[in-house]
Amino acid sequence: MFGRVRDAWGKFRRAAREERAAGRDTRTHNLFEAAAVYVSACAENDQERSDEAAGWVSPEALSFGVNELACRAVIALARERGEAPQTVARDLLGLPAA
């Protein structure tokens, strides 16, 4: 009786270990990479890829990365257009000029 329980428990532990090992992502992602993939996936309406990127880092880190990406994008676009960042941001959001 105890032998069967021990065998079943051993099989369960091996299966759980193998499942964890198979689920591991061997490569770590930084928050800026996660933000770049997340935002580009959202822009392309790729829910699966955005969900994957959201799982790479904590929600707080992803939020920080998305915010940093937005700031850098608005600054780069403002320089390209020769306009103020506030003007560009309002234009991107479809808001009237301030």
C-alpha positions in Angstrom: 0.0 0.0 0.0 2.7 2.5 1.1 4.8 1.5 -1.9 2.0 2.5 -4.3 1.6 5.9 -2.6 5.4 6.5 -2.6 5.5 5.6 -6.4 2.5 7.8 -7.2 4.1 10.7 -5.1 7.4 10.2 -6.9 5.7 10.4 -10.3 3.8 13.5 -9.3 7.0 15.2 -8.2 8.9 14.3 -11.3 6.0 15.5 -13.5 5.9 18.8 -11.6 9.6 19.3 -11.9 9.6 18.6 -15.6 6.6 21.0 -16.1 8.5 23.8 -14.3 11.6 23.1 -16.3 9.7 23.2 -19.6 7.9 26.4 -18.6 11.1 28.3 -17.8 12.2 31.0 -20.2 16.0 30.6 -20.3 16.5 34.2 -21.4 15.6 37.1 -19.1 14.0 40.2 -20.5 14.6 43.7 -19.2 11.7 46.2 -18.7 12.6 48.3 -21.8 12.5 45.3 -24.0 9.2 44.2 -22.5 7.8 47.7 -23.0 8.9 47.9 -26.6 7.4 44.5 -27.5 4.2 45.2 -25.5 3.6 48.6 -27.2 4.4 47.4 -30.7 2.2 44.3 -30.2 -0.6 46.6 -29.0 -0.1 48.8 -32.0 -0.4 45.8 -34.3 -3.3 44.4 -32.3 -1.4 41.2 -31.4 -3.0 40.2 -28.1 -0.9 37.0 -27.7 2.4 38.8 -28.1 1.3 41.7 -25.8 0.3 39.1 -23.1 3.6 37.4 -23.5 5.6 40.6 -23.1 3.4 41.6 -20.1 4.5 38.4 -18.4 8.2 39.1 -18.7 8.3 41.8 -16.0 6.1 43.0 -13.1 3.2 45.2 -14.0 4.9 48.2 -12.3 8.0 47.7 -14.3 6.0 47.4 -17.5 4.2 50.6 -16.7 7.4 52.4 -16.1 8.9 51.1 -19.3 5.8 52.1 -21.4 5.9 55.5 -19.8 9.6 55.9 -20.6 9.0 54.7 -24.2 6.1 57.2 -24.6 8.3 60.1 -23.4 11.1 59.2 -25.7 8.8 58.8 -28.7 7.1 62.1 -28.1 10.5 63.9 -27.7 11.9 62.2 -30.9 8.7 63.1 -32.9 8.7 66.7 -31.6 12.4 67.1 -32.7 11.6 65.6 -36.1 8.6 68.0 -36.5 10.2 71.0 -35.0 7.4 71.3 -32.5 7.0 71.3 -28.8 6.5 67.9 -27.1 3.2 69.1 -25.6 1.9 70.0 -29.1 2.9 66.6 -30.5 1.4 64.7 -27.6 -1.9 66.5 -27.9 -1.9 66.0 -31.7 -1.2 62.2 -31.2 -4.1 62.0 -28.8 -6.4 64.0 -31.1 -6.8 66.8 -28.6 -7.2 70.5 -29.6 -4.1 72.7 -29.4 -3.6 74.2 -26.0 
